[in-house]
């Protein structure tokens, strides 16, 4: 016999189950009334995620089915190259109707911009809600460095995901063939690059980003060797045409112009990675997340030959450049809670351990480096993990926390690219400083 389910029967069933029934009753409120966290609370929903194409994004995609099974939430992912993703999300946020619920953001570029425009949903309340954040996520395990990155004007607008220290990748085979030791100073990097540079045999002594905008972190990493940032004070004042800033730019010019590959002015990290992985560069300066492709026999000709070095000291200081990535929720999303669960999963202990284990990145968590199961199951060389740990001990932020970071990188990136072509670093930095100063001043007035 067919049973007809009407509102009265539903109410009776709910009452029998001890649940307060109402016309607004749904799965969300049922779980809310239980007072406990439940991964299935928003099952049946679908969310869209915007990721930067990187080993970190690859890790999320590789384990996506796990999240979907855990939560019952369907995930659609778009992952595109870094600069295109940054441009695309800004266009979509400005439209007022972003196509994504979750966004991968780079704190060192987008933190102030996103906060000022209020493009991200605040998650501090979610973190304090036991029904939305499980105890095992363990907020106390997240480093203060990560929480500081995620916080703006006292509001937590995202969850800290991955910290990116810069290191010096080097080809041990090429170093040994020329009898060159790993450099201990920036001056020794320049000398080693000159000795290892062998264009007749298709080998560059040094490779790094020469492309406008993308190249600025190379210069700021060098500048940290003089113990200097690019801005100071509040409101921020530029320090981009000091003697030390010019000295760092001259090193940048020397390395890429004299010891770099042909066409390096058009290189972003992906072109540099490809060159290095083919054994055609002796040194490569960039972030920590590139061990997986370099140790992948299908993508690299130098598996087992890669050295992972803490960036050498400069004349006045010894620092590794530090950048950070987060995962946040679009303020305009209609599925904020489901999106938040994805952010929780991305940054939980298991995924954080996987991030380090695969060499895809370094989580903002204290426990990961003490997890022996993770350390014993590294899929990348232990030298990489040792380099990461050591870099963290001398890490320092390498880009200013200002609103117009993209414009900063465009203006000074143009100056740096010009030096590869032979322009005078001092003249270029003075011109760029004069050009950017009013942009920075206007941003502080807004």
GIHUWO-V631393 format. One record per residue. N is the residue number from 1. SS is DSSP state (h for helix, s for strand, l for the rest). D_FIRST is the distance of its C-alpha to the first C-alpha in Angstrom with 2 decimals. Layout:
N:SS:D_FIRST  N:SS:D_FIRST
This chain:
1:l:0.00  2:l:3.78  3:l:6.37  4:l:9.62  5:l:12.73  6:l:15.75  7:h:19.26  8:h:18.95  9:h:16.16  10:h:18.30  11:h:21.34  12:h:19.93  13:h:18.96  14:h:22.38  15:h:24.11  16:h:22.51  17:l:23.81  18:l:27.20  19:l:27.43  20:l:28.95  21:l:26.61  22:l:28.19  23:l:27.60  24:l:29.68  25:l:27.78  26:l:27.64  27:h:28.23  28:h:31.94  29:h:32.12  30:h:29.82  31:h:32.28  32:h:35.21  33:h:34.26  34:h:34.29  35:l:38.00  36:l:37.99  37:l:38.53  38:l:35.64  39:l:36.18  40:l:32.54  41:l:32.90  42:l:33.16  43:l:30.97  44:l:29.79  45:l:33.09  46:s:35.76  47:s:39.50  48:s:42.64  49:s:45.71  50:s:49.34  51:s:51.45  52:s:55.08  53:l:55.41  54:l:56.89  55:h:56.35  56:h:54.51  57:h:52.08  58:h:51.74  59:h:50.75  60:h:47.90  61:h:46.60  62:h:46.90  63:l:44.63  64:h:42.31  65:h:39.28  66:h:39.81  67:h:39.54  68:h:36.42  69:h:34.71  70:h:36.02  71:h:34.88  72:l:32.17  73:l:34.63  74:s:35.60  75:s:39.37  76:s:41.45  77:s:45.13  78:s:48.25  79:s:51.40  80:s:54.73  81:l:58.39  82:h:59.75  83:h:61.91  84:h:59.45  85:h:56.62  86:h:58.84  87:h:59.75  88:h:56.21  89:h:54.67  90:h:57.49  91:h:56.91  92:h:53.18  93:h:53.76  94:h:56.32  95:h:53.88  96:l:51.68  97:l:48.60  98:l:48.79  99:l:46.34  100:l:45.99  101:l:44.58  102:s:46.71  103:s:50.34  104:s:52.83  105:s:56.10  106:s:59.67  107:h:61.14  108:h:64.68  109:h:64.04  110:h:61.18  111:h:61.05  112:h:63.25  113:h:62.14  114:h:58.43  115:h:59.16  116:h:61.47  117:h:59.01  118:l:56.11  119:l:54.01  120:s:52.29  121:l:49.87  122:l:51.42  123:l:49.70  124:h:51.71  125:h:49.06  126:h:46.39  127:h:48.71  128:l:49.08  129:l:45.35  130:l:43.91  131:l:40.38  132:l:41.60  133:l:44.25  134:l:43.77  135:h:46.71  136:h:47.24  137:h:48.18  138:l:51.33  139:h:53.25  140:h:56.38  141:h:56.48  142:s:56.94  143:l:60.65  144:h:62.46  145:h:63.65  146:h:60.08  147:h:59.18  148:h:62.39  149:h:61.45  150:h:58.03  151:s:59.49  152:s:61.23  153:l:62.66  154:l:60.84  155:s:57.39  156:s:55.41  157:l:54.13  158:l:52.85  159:s:52.52  160:s:55.57  161:s:54.75  162:s:57.84  163:s:61.58  164:s:63.80  165:s:67.31  166:s:69.76  167:s:71.46  168:s:73.94  169:s:72.56  170:s:75.40  171:s:75.95  172:h:77.56  173:h:78.85  174:h:80.72  175:h:82.11  176:h:83.38  177:h:84.94  178:l:87.05  179:l:87.70  180:l:86.10  181:l:84.79  182:l:81.79  183:l:83.21  184:l:83.65  185:s:84.47  186:h:83.75  187:h:87.29  188:h:86.55  189:h:83.43  190:h:85.72  191:h:88.24  192:h:85.66  193:h:84.02  194:h:87.43  195:h:88.24  196:h:84.87  197:l:84.79  198:s:85.39  199:h:84.54  200:h:86.42  201:h:83.77  202:l:80.88  203:s:80.49  204:s:80.41  205:l:81.72  206:l:79.14  207:s:76.06  208:l:74.08  209:l:72.57  210:l:75.00  211:l:72.57  212:l:73.03  213:l:70.71  214:l:69.31  215:l:72.81  216:h:73.43  217:h:71.94  218:h:74.45  219:h:77.28  220:h:75.84  221:h:75.43  222:h:79.09  223:h:80.04  224:h:78.55  225:l:81.34  226:l:83.68  227:l:81.53  228:l:80.74  229:l:77.68  230:l:77.56  231:s:77.38  232:s:78.52  233:l:78.15  234:l:75.90  235:l:76.00  236:l:76.30  237:s:79.60  238:s:80.00  239:l:81.88  240:l:81.51  241:l:85.17  242:l:86.83  243:h:89.11  244:h:86.41  245:h:83.77  246:h:86.27  247:h:87.13  248:h:83.46  249:h:83.18  250:h:86.28  251:h:84.67  252:h:81.58  253:h:83.85  254:h:85.88  255:h:82.91  256:h:81.05  257:h:84.10  258:h:86.26  259:h:83.79  260:l:80.60  261:l:79.23  262:l:79.87  263:l:77.57  264:h:76.58  265:h:76.70  266:h:73.39  267:l:71.73  268:l:68.71  269:h:67.29  270:h:65.39  271:h:68.60  272:h:70.48  273:h:67.84  274:h:67.96  275:h:71.75  276:h:71.86  277:h:69.17  278:l:71.27  279:l:74.24  280:l:76.17  281:s:76.74  282:l:78.32  283:s:76.77  284:s:73.81  285:s:73.23  286:s:69.66  287:s:66.68  288:h:65.29  289:h:62.06  290:h:63.48  291:h:63.83  292:h:60.60  293:h:61.82  294:h:65.36  295:l:64.21  296:l:61.84  297:l:63.56  298:l:61.72  299:l:63.03  300:l:66.30  301:l:69.58  302:l:70.75  303:l:68.18  304:l:70.02  305:l:72.97  306:s:71.74  307:s:73.38  308:s:71.71  309:s:74.37  310:s:74.46  311:l:76.15  312:l:79.90  313:s:81.90  314:l:83.73  315:l:87.23  316:l:86.11  317:l:82.63  318:l:79.92  319:l:76.35  320:s:73.25  321:s:71.57  322:s:68.17  323:s:65.27  324:s:61.68  325:s:58.20  326:s:55.19  327:s:51.58  328:s:50.49  329:s:47.89  330:s:48.55  331:l:48.92  332:l:47.05  333:l:43.97  334:l:40.66  335:l:39.35  336:h:42.16  337:h:40.26  338:h:38.64  339:h:42.10  340:h:43.64  341:h:41.53  342:h:42.95  343:h:46.43  344:h:45.84  345:h:44.75  346:h:47.74  347:h:50.15  348:l:48.69  349:h:50.74  350:h:49.07  351:h:49.56  352:h:53.01  353:h:53.97  354:h:52.80  355:h:54.87  356:h:58.00  357:h:57.16  358:l:56.93  359:l:59.94  360:l:57.89  361:l:59.17  362:s:59.99  363:s:57.49  364:l:58.52  365:s:57.70  366:l:60.09  367:l:58.06  368:h:57.87  369:h:61.52  370:h:61.22  371:l:58.18  372:h:59.71  373:h:56.65  374:h:56.87  375:h:60.63  376:h:60.57  377:l:57.98  378:l:59.78  379:l:59.37  380:l:62.59  381:l:66.05  382:h:66.83  383:h:69.76  384:h:67.32  385:h:65.73  386:h:69.21  387:h:70.27  388:h:67.26  389:h:67.99  390:h:71.66  391:h:70.98  392:h:68.80  393:h:71.77  394:l:73.94  395:s:71.32  396:s:72.09  397:s:70.25  398:l:71.83  399:l:70.77  400:l:71.32  401:l:68.45  402:l:69.00  403:l:66.94  404:l:68.62  405:h:68.35  406:h:67.50  407:h:70.63  408:h:72.61  409:h:71.55  410:h:72.24  411:h:75.73  412:h:76.89  413:h:75.10  414:h:77.18  415:h:80.32  416:h:79.50  417:h:78.68  418:h:82.00  419:h:83.84  420:h:82.58  421:l:84.40  422:l:87.57  423:l:87.42  424:l:89.08  425:h:86.55  426:h:88.51  427:h:88.68  428:h:85.01  429:h:83.81  430:h:86.12  431:h:84.88  432:h:81.22  433:h:81.83  434:h:83.49  435:h:80.66  436:h:77.84  437:h:79.48  438:h:78.74  439:h:75.12  440:h:74.71  441:h:76.52  442:h:74.33  443:h:71.17  444:h:72.40  445:h:73.09  446:l:69.64
